[in-house]
Amino acid sequence: MKNETGAPLLELKDVKTYFKVSGGILKAVNGVSLTIREGETIGLVGESGCGKSTLGKTILRLIRPAGGQVLFDGRDIWSFSRAERKAYTRQVQMIFQDPYACLDPLSVIGDTVAEGMDIHRLNADKAERGKAILRLLNDVGLNESHVNRFPHEFSGGQRQRVGIARALSLTPRLIVCDEPISALDVSIQAQVVNLLKRLQRDMGMAYLFITHDLSMVRQISDRIAVMYLGSIVEIADSEDIYLSNRHPYTKALLSAIPIADPTVERKRERIVLSGDVPSPVNLPAGCAFAGRCPNACDRCRREAPSLREIAPGHLIACHLAE
């Protein structure tokens, strides 16, 4: 259920998240602008260390940005009162990357799923609390026999389902999925993605789906944003990213996806980038990708490109996009 008015649920405006390190200032997120609408899934992809998870934690108010704005329903999340902050934590939840580390080993699954409800004093009646736990477990493909078990009694896929149930317990409007399938077997990954898609159809929440797996993100995303060294370099509808991509970094990422057909795999051209990823502490002048880009010109090395629209809904940060 997408927002028919077109008004964004969450809007990032030139968000910058920096950290002081021994060598200077590490620019983990460096001027990101992005919108997420009701019921929409945005896939956020890029190499490890490009700032994806830091951006997710900034949205969750776990890290305060050095600049820019994070707007939820049109209001800056850092201007909220104490009561509004608590309400915000109900509406924006997270599914963590590691299903083995994100669950309390000393708590039974029922208490883990109900933790958010207990904090927000929902379903105070013991019988209602129990019914809510069972309903959530059923929603993610678990059952009553799992309520009093401990995390070590579950597989990785089952633990991730528990994490999803916990995120759903407060009926959020947005869930930040921080690489929720990367620690799982390939067969289980598909099950979890299909589960997330079904839950979205049933409940209408929006997702920010953070991953480095371009082959899987296509299956769940409405739009995909490609991130490089703290900045977004291309945003478009999911199919446009795969069929009409323009940024050389996006092209290189897509060329690395293996193809099951060995005949096609042998014939296709693989783009191998030369050079090293610049340090986020000492970013180069101009385009951060210029040192690895096969098409870079003098302007690329002097002037940083802005994210601009080259077709309806298709934005790119590249001087040579045309």
GUPATOR-861999 format. One record per residue (C-alpha): z, y, x. Coordinates in steps of 0.25 Angstrom, whole numbers, padded with zeros to 4 digits. Layout:
N
<site><z>Z</z><y>Y</y><x>X</x></site>
...
END
This chain:
322
<site><z>0000</z><y>0000</y><x>0000</x></site>
<site><z>-0005</z><y>0012</y><x>0008</x></site>
<site><z>-0001</z><y>0026</y><x>0005</x></site>
<site><z>-0012</z><y>0031</y><x>-0004</x></site>
<site><z>-0009</z><y>0045</y><x>-0001</x></site>
<site><z>-0013</z><y>0044</y><x>0013</x></site>
<site><z>0001</z><y>0050</y><x>0018</x></site>
<site><z>0006</z><y>0043</y><x>0030</x></site>
<site><z>0019</z><y>0035</y><x>0029</x></site>
<site><z>0021</z><y>0037</y><x>0044</x></site>
<site><z>0014</z><y>0048</y><x>0053</x></site>
<site><z>0015</z><y>0049</y><x>0068</x></site>
<site><z>0011</z><y>0063</y><x>0073</x></site>
<site><z>0009</z><y>0064</y><x>0088</x></site>
<site><z>0021</z><y>0055</y><x>0091</x></site>
<site><z>0026</z><y>0055</y><x>0106</x></site>
<site><z>0037</z><y>0045</y><x>0110</x></site>
<site><z>0041</z><y>0047</y><x>0125</x></site>
<site><z>0051</z><y>0041</y><x>0134</x></site>
<site><z>0058</z><y>0046</y><x>0147</x></site>
<site><z>0056</z><y>0036</y><x>0158</x></site>
<site><z>0058</z><y>0037</y><x>0173</x></site>
<site><z>0044</z><y>0042</y><x>0176</x></site>
<site><z>0043</z><y>0052</y><x>0165</x></site>
<site><z>0040</z><y>0052</y><x>0150</x></site>
<site><z>0034</z><y>0039</y><x>0144</x></site>
<site><z>0025</z><y>0043</y><x>0133</x></site>
<site><z>0026</z><y>0030</y><x>0124</x></site>
<site><z>0020</z><y>0037</y><x>0112</x></site>
<site><z>0011</z><y>0049</y><x>0115</x></site>
<site><z>0006</z><y>0057</y><x>0103</x></site>
<site><z>0004</z><y>0046</y><x>0092</x></site>
<site><z>-0001</z><y>0050</y><x>0078</x></site>
<site><z>-0002</z><y>0040</y><x>0067</x></site>
<site><z>0000</z><y>0038</y><x>0052</x></site>
<site><z>0004</z><y>0026</y><x>0044</x></site>
<site><z>0002</z><y>0025</y><x>0029</x></site>
<site><z>0010</z><y>0018</y><x>0019</x></site>
<site><z>0006</z><y>0003</y><x>0019</x></site>
<site><z>-0003</z><y>0004</y><x>0031</x></site>
<site><z>-0003</z><y>-0004</y><x>0044</x></site>
<site><z>-0006</z><y>0004</y><x>0057</x></site>
<site><z>-0008</z><y>-0005</y><x>0069</x></site>
<site><z>-0004</z><y>0001</y><x>0082</x></site>
<site><z>-0010</z><y>-0006</y><x>0094</x></site>
<site><z>-0010</z><y>-0004</y><x>0109</x></site>
<site><z>-0006</z><y>-0010</y><x>0123</x></site>
<site><z>0009</z><y>-0013</y><x>0125</x></site>
<site><z>0016</z><y>0000</y><x>0130</x></site>
<site><z>0007</z><y>0009</y><x>0122</x></site>
<site><z>0018</z><y>0015</y><x>0114</x></site>
<site><z>0016</z><y>0007</y><x>0101</x></site>
<site><z>0030</z><y>0002</y><x>0099</x></site>
<site><z>0036</z><y>0015</y><x>0104</x></site>
<site><z>0028</z><y>0022</y><x>0092</x></site>
<site><z>0034</z><y>0012</y><x>0083</x></site>
<site><z>0048</z><y>0014</y><x>0087</x></site>
<site><z>0045</z><y>0029</y><x>0086</x></site>
<site><z>0041</z><y>0027</y><x>0071</x></site>
<site><z>0054</z><y>0020</y><x>0069</x></site>
<site><z>0063</z><y>0031</y><x>0075</x></site>
<site><z>0067</z><y>0022</y><x>0086</x></site>
<site><z>0061</z><y>0032</y><x>0096</x></site>
<site><z>0061</z><y>0047</y><x>0094</x></site>
<site><z>0047</z><y>0053</y><x>0098</x></site>
<site><z>0046</z><y>0064</y><x>0108</x></site>
<site><z>0036</z><y>0071</y><x>0099</x></site>
<site><z>0027</z><y>0070</y><x>0087</x></site>
<site><z>0032</z><y>0066</y><x>0073</x></site>
<site><z>0034</z><y>0053</y><x>0065</x></site>
<site><z>0033</z><y>0056</y><x>0050</x></site>
<site><z>0037</z><y>0046</y><x>0039</x></site>
<site><z>0033</z><y>0050</y><x>0025</x></site>
<site><z>0029</z><y>0064</y><x>0032</x></site>
<site><z>0043</z><y>0066</y><x>0038</x></site>
<site><z>0047</z><y>0066</y><x>0053</x></site>
<site><z>0056</z><y>0053</y><x>0055</x></site>
<site><z>0064</z><y>0061</y><x>0065</x></site>
<site><z>0068</z><y>0071</y><x>0055</x></site>
<site><z>0074</z><y>0061</y><x>0046</x></site>
<site><z>0089</z><y>0062</y><x>0042</x></site>
<site><z>0098</z><y>0051</y><x>0044</x></site>
<site><z>0096</z><y>0045</y><x>0030</x></site>
<site><z>0081</z><y>0047</y><x>0032</x></site>
<site><z>0081</z><y>0040</y><x>0045</x></site>
<site><z>0088</z><y>0028</y><x>0038</x></site>
<site><z>0078</z><y>0028</y><x>0027</x></site>
<site><z>0067</z><y>0028</y><x>0037</x></site>
<site><z>0072</z><y>0016</y><x>0044</x></site>
<site><z>0070</z><y>0009</y><x>0030</x></site>
<site><z>0056</z><y>0013</y><x>0029</x></site>
<site><z>0051</z><y>0010</y><x>0043</x></site>
<site><z>0054</z><y>-0003</y><x>0049</x></site>
<site><z>0050</z><y>-0011</y><x>0061</x></site>
<site><z>0045</z><y>-0025</y><x>0065</x></site>
<site><z>0048</z><y>-0028</y><x>0079</x></site>
<site><z>0040</z><y>-0035</y><x>0090</x></site>
<site><z>0049</z><y>-0046</y><x>0094</x></site>
<site><z>0054</z><y>-0055</y><x>0083</x></site>
<site><z>0063</z><y>-0062</y><x>0093</x></site>
<site><z>0070</z><y>-0049</y><x>0097</x></site>
<site><z>0071</z><y>-0041</y><x>0084</x></site>
<site><z>0080</z><y>-0050</y><x>0076</x></site>
<site><z>0095</z><y>-0051</y><x>0078</x></site>
<site><z>0098</z><y>-0065</y><x>0084</x></site>
<site><z>0112</z><y>-0065</y><x>0077</x></site>
<site><z>0108</z><y>-0061</y><x>0063</x></site>
<site><z>0102</z><y>-0070</y><x>0053</x></site>
<site><z>0088</z><y>-0067</y><x>0048</x></site>
<site><z>0094</z><y>-0062</y><x>0034</x></site>
<site><z>0103</z><y>-0052</y><x>0040</x></site>
<site><z>0091</z><y>-0047</y><x>0050</x></site>
<site><z>0082</z><y>-0045</y><x>0038</x></site>
<site><z>0093</z><y>-0038</y><x>0030</x></site>
<site><z>0097</z><y>-0029</y><x>0041</x></site>
<site><z>0089</z><y>-0017</y><x>0037</x></site>
<site><z>0094</z><y>-0018</y><x>0022</x></site>
<site><z>0108</z><y>-0019</y><x>0027</x></site>
<site><z>0107</z><y>-0006</y><x>0035</x></site>
<site><z>0101</z><y>0001</y><x>0023</x></site>
<site><z>0110</z><y>-0005</y><x>0013</x></site>
<site><z>0099</z><y>-0012</y><x>0005</x></site>
<site><z>0102</z><y>-0024</y><x>-0003</x></site>
<site><z>0117</z><y>-0023</y><x>-0001</x></site>
<site><z>0120</z><y>-0034</y><x>-0011</x></site>
<site><z>0121</z><y>-0047</y><x>-0004</x></site>
<site><z>0112</z><y>-0054</y><x>-0014</x></site>
<site><z>0101</z><y>-0044</y><x>-0014</x></site>
<site><z>0102</z><y>-0043</y><x>0002</x></site>
<site><z>0099</z><y>-0058</y><x>0002</x></site>
<site><z>0088</z><y>-0057</y><x>-0008</x></site>
<site><z>0081</z><y>-0046</y><x>0000</x></site>
<site><z>0082</z><y>-0054</y><x>0013</x></site>
<site><z>0076</z><y>-0066</y><x>0007</x></site>
<site><z>0065</z><y>-0057</y><x>0001</x></site>
<site><z>0062</z><y>-0051</y><x>0014</x></site>
<site><z>0061</z><y>-0065</y><x>0021</x></site>
<site><z>0052</z><y>-0071</y><x>0011</x></site>
<site><z>0043</z><y>-0058</y><x>0012</x></site>
<site><z>0041</z><y>-0062</y><x>0027</x></site>
<site><z>0039</z><y>-0077</y><x>0025</x></site>
<site><z>0054</z><y>-0082</y><x>0028</x></site>
<site><z>0064</z><y>-0088</y><x>0018</x></site>
<site><z>0078</z><y>-0090</y><x>0014</x></site>
<site><z>0081</z><y>-0100</y><x>0025</x></site>
<site><z>0079</z><y>-0090</y><x>0035</x></site>
<site><z>0089</z><y>-0080</y><x>0031</x></site>
<site><z>0101</z><y>-0085</y><x>0039</x></site>
<site><z>0093</z><y>-0089</y><x>0051</x></site>
<site><z>0094</z><y>-0082</y><x>0065</x></site>
<site><z>0082</z><y>-0077</y><x>0072</x></site>
<site><z>0082</z><y>-0088</y><x>0083</x></site>
<site><z>0078</z><y>-0098</y><x>0071</x></site>
<site><z>0065</z><y>-0091</y><x>0068</x></site>
<site><z>0051</z><y>-0091</y><x>0075</x></site>
<site><z>0045</z><y>-0078</y><x>0080</x></site>
<site><z>0037</z><y>-0076</y><x>0068</x></site>
<site><z>0049</z><y>-0078</y><x>0058</x></site>
<site><z>0057</z><y>-0068</y><x>0066</x></site>
<site><z>0046</z><y>-0058</y><x>0065</x></site>
<site><z>0046</z><y>-0061</y><x>0050</x></site>
<site><z>0061</z><y>-0058</y><x>0050</x></site>
<site><z>0058</z><y>-0045</y><x>0057</x></site>
<site><z>0048</z><y>-0041</y><x>0046</x></site>
<site><z>0057</z><y>-0044</y><x>0035</x></site>
<site><z>0068</z><y>-0035</y><x>0041</x></site>
<site><z>0058</z><y>-0024</y><x>0042</x></site>
<site><z>0054</z><y>-0026</y><x>0027</x></site>
<site><z>0068</z><y>-0026</y><x>0023</x></site>
<site><z>0069</z><y>-0011</y><x>0021</x></site>
<site><z>0055</z><y>-0010</y><x>0014</x></site>
<site><z>0049</z><y>-0001</y><x>0024</x></site>
<site><z>0037</z><y>0007</y><x>0023</x></site>
<site><z>0033</z><y>0006</y><x>0037</x></site>
<site><z>0035</z><y>-0006</y><x>0047</x></site>
<site><z>0033</z><y>-0004</y><x>0062</x></site>
<site><z>0028</z><y>-0017</y><x>0067</x></site>
<site><z>0030</z><y>-0017</y><x>0082</x></site>
<site><z>0021</z><y>-0029</y><x>0087</x></site>
<site><z>0027</z><y>-0038</y><x>0077</x></site>
<site><z>0018</z><y>-0050</y><x>0080</x></site>
<site><z>0017</z><y>-0049</y><x>0096</x></site>
<site><z>0028</z><y>-0059</y><x>0098</x></site>
<site><z>0023</z><y>-0069</y><x>0088</x></site>
<site><z>0013</z><y>-0081</y><x>0090</x></site>
<site><z>-0001</z><y>-0078</y><x>0085</x></site>
<site><z>0000</z><y>-0086</y><x>0072</x></site>
<site><z>0013</z><y>-0079</y><x>0069</x></site>
<site><z>0007</z><y>-0066</y><x>0071</x></site>
<site><z>-0003</z><y>-0068</y><x>0060</x></site>
<site><z>0008</z><y>-0072</y><x>0051</x></site>
<site><z>0016</z><y>-0060</y><x>0053</x></site>
<site><z>0004</z><y>-0050</y><x>0052</x></site>
<site><z>0000</z><y>-0057</y><x>0039</x></site>
<site><z>0015</z><y>-0055</y><x>0034</x></site>
<site><z>0015</z><y>-0040</y><x>0038</x></site>
<site><z>0002</z><y>-0038</y><x>0030</x></site>
<site><z>0008</z><y>-0045</y><x>0018</x></site>
<site><z>0021</z><y>-0038</y><x>0018</x></site>
<site><z>0013</z><y>-0025</y><x>0019</x></site>
<site><z>0005</z><y>-0028</y><x>0007</x></site>
<site><z>0017</z><y>-0032</y><x>-0001</x></site>
<site><z>0026</z><y>-0020</y><x>0003</x></site>
<site><z>0017</z><y>-0009</y><x>0008</x></site>
<site><z>0023</z><y>-0005</y><x>0021</x></site>
<site><z>0016</z><y>0001</y><x>0032</x></site>
<site><z>0015</z><y>-0005</y><x>0046</x></site>
<site><z>0014</z><y>0000</y><x>0060</x></site>
<site><z>0009</z><y>-0012</y><x>0067</x></site>
<site><z>0011</z><y>-0011</y><x>0082</x></site>
<site><z>0004</z><y>-0022</y><x>0091</x></site>
<site><z>-0005</z><y>-0024</y><x>0103</x></site>
<site><z>-0012</z><y>-0035</y><x>0095</x></site>
<site><z>-0025</z><y>-0029</y><x>0090</x></site>
<site><z>-0030</z><y>-0042</y><x>0084</x></site>
<site><z>-0018</z><y>-0043</y><x>0075</x></site>
<site><z>-0016</z><y>-0028</y><x>0071</x></site>
<site><z>-0030</z><y>-0028</y><x>0065</x></site>
<site><z>-0025</z><y>-0038</y><x>0054</x></site>
<site><z>-0014</z><y>-0029</y><x>0049</x></site>
<site><z>-0017</z><y>-0014</y><x>0052</x></site>
<site><z>-0024</z><y>-0004</y><x>0043</x></site>
<site><z>-0026</z><y>0005</y><x>0055</x></site>
<site><z>-0024</z><y>0003</y><x>0070</x></site>
<site><z>-0019</z><y>0013</y><x>0080</x></site>
<site><z>-0022</z><y>0010</y><x>0095</x></site>
<site><z>-0012</z><y>0015</y><x>0105</x></site>
<site><z>-0013</z><y>0018</y><x>0120</x></site>
<site><z>-0002</z><y>0023</y><x>0129</x></site>
<site><z>0006</z><y>0030</y><x>0118</x></site>
<site><z>-0006</z><y>0036</y><x>0110</x></site>
<site><z>-0015</z><y>0031</y><x>0099</x></site>
<site><z>-0029</z><y>0030</y><x>0103</x></site>
<site><z>-0036</z><y>0025</y><x>0091</x></site>
<site><z>-0032</z><y>0023</y><x>0076</x></site>
<site><z>-0041</z><y>0017</y><x>0065</x></site>
<site><z>-0042</z><y>0007</y><x>0054</x></site>
<site><z>-0040</z><y>-0007</y><x>0059</x></site>
<site><z>-0054</z><y>-0011</y><x>0057</x></site>
<site><z>-0059</z><y>0002</y><x>0064</x></site>
<site><z>-0051</z><y>-0001</y><x>0076</x></site>
<site><z>-0058</z><y>-0014</y><x>0078</x></site>
<site><z>-0072</z><y>-0010</y><x>0074</x></site>
<site><z>-0073</z><y>0005</y><x>0077</x></site>
<site><z>-0063</z><y>0007</y><x>0088</x></site>
<site><z>-0067</z><y>0019</y><x>0097</x></site>
<site><z>-0055</z><y>0020</y><x>0108</x></site>
<site><z>-0058</z><y>0012</y><x>0121</x></site>
<site><z>-0044</z><y>0008</y><x>0121</x></site>
<site><z>-0045</z><y>0002</y><x>0107</x></site>
<site><z>-0058</z><y>-0005</y><x>0111</x></site>
<site><z>-0051</z><y>-0011</y><x>0124</x></site>
<site><z>-0039</z><y>-0016</y><x>0115</x></site>
<site><z>-0049</z><y>-0023</y><x>0105</x></site>
<site><z>-0057</z><y>-0029</y><x>0116</x></site>
<site><z>-0045</z><y>-0037</y><x>0120</x></site>
<site><z>-0043</z><y>-0044</y><x>0107</x></site>
<site><z>-0047</z><y>-0059</y><x>0109</x></site>
<site><z>-0058</z><y>-0064</y><x>0100</x></site>
<site><z>-0057</z><y>-0079</y><x>0095</x></site>
<site><z>-0072</z><y>-0082</y><x>0096</x></site>
<site><z>-0074</z><y>-0085</y><x>0111</x></site>
<site><z>-0089</z><y>-0082</y><x>0110</x></site>
<site><z>-0086</z><y>-0068</y><x>0106</x></site>
<site><z>-0074</z><y>-0066</y><x>0115</x></site>
<site><z>-0083</z><y>-0069</y><x>0127</x></site>
<site><z>-0094</z><y>-0060</y><x>0123</x></site>
<site><z>-0086</z><y>-0047</y><x>0119</x></site>
<site><z>-0083</z><y>-0036</y><x>0129</x></site>
<site><z>-0068</z><y>-0035</y><x>0133</x></site>
<site><z>-0064</z><y>-0021</y><x>0137</x></site>
<site><z>-0055</z><y>-0021</y><x>0149</x></site>
<site><z>-0047</z><y>-0008</y><x>0152</x></site>
<site><z>-0046</z><y>-0004</y><x>0167</x></site>
<site><z>-0034</z><y>0005</y><x>0172</x></site>
<site><z>-0020</z><y>0005</y><x>0168</x></site>
<site><z>-0013</z><y>0011</y><x>0156</x></site>
<site><z>-0007</z><y>0024</y><x>0160</x></site>
<site><z>0008</z><y>0026</y><x>0161</x></site>
<site><z>0014</z><y>0032</y><x>0148</x></site>
<site><z>0023</z><y>0041</y><x>0157</x></site>
<site><z>0011</z><y>0047</y><x>0164</x></site>
<site><z>0000</z><y>0048</y><x>0154</x></site>
<site><z>-0014</z><y>0053</y><x>0160</x></site>
<site><z>-0020</z><y>0065</y><x>0156</x></site>
<site><z>-0031</z><y>0064</y><x>0145</x></site>
<site><z>-0033</z><y>0050</y><x>0138</x></site>
<site><z>-0022</z><y>0040</y><x>0141</x></site>
<site><z>-0033</z><y>0029</y><x>0141</x></site>
<site><z>-0043</z><y>0036</y><x>0150</x></site>
<site><z>-0039</z><y>0029</y><x>0162</x></site>
<site><z>-0043</z><y>0015</y><x>0156</x></site>
<site><z>-0054</z><y>0020</y><x>0147</x></site>
<site><z>-0069</z><y>0016</y><x>0151</x></site>
<site><z>-0074</z><y>0028</y><x>0144</x></site>
<site><z>-0065</z><y>0039</y><x>0149</x></site>
<site><z>-0071</z><y>0052</y><x>0153</x></site>
<site><z>-0065</z><y>0065</y><x>0159</x></site>
<site><z>-0060</z><y>0071</y><x>0146</x></site>
<site><z>-0052</z><y>0058</y><x>0143</x></site>
<site><z>-0045</z><y>0060</y><x>0156</x></site>
<site><z>-0042</z><y>0074</y><x>0153</x></site>
<site><z>-0039</z><y>0075</y><x>0138</x></site>
<site><z>-0031</z><y>0066</y><x>0129</x></site>
<site><z>-0039</z><y>0063</y><x>0117</x></site>
<site><z>-0033</z><y>0065</y><x>0103</x></site>
<site><z>-0033</z><y>0055</y><x>0092</x></site>
<site><z>-0044</z><y>0060</y><x>0083</x></site>
<site><z>-0052</z><y>0054</y><x>0071</x></site>
<site><z>-0066</z><y>0049</y><x>0074</x></site>
<site><z>-0068</z><y>0042</y><x>0060</x></site>
<site><z>-0060</z><y>0042</y><x>0048</x></site>
<site><z>-0046</z><y>0035</y><x>0051</x></site>
<site><z>-0051</z><y>0032</y><x>0065</x></site>
<site><z>-0044</z><y>0040</y><x>0076</x></site>
<site><z>-0046</z><y>0039</y><x>0091</x></site>
<site><z>-0040</z><y>0046</y><x>0104</x></site>
<site><z>-0053</z><y>0046</y><x>0113</x></site>
<site><z>-0062</z><y>0057</y><x>0118</x></site>
<site><z>-0074</z><y>0047</y><x>0118</x></site>
<site><z>-0072</z><y>0041</y><x>0104</x></site>
<site><z>-0085</z><y>0045</y><x>0099</x></site>
END
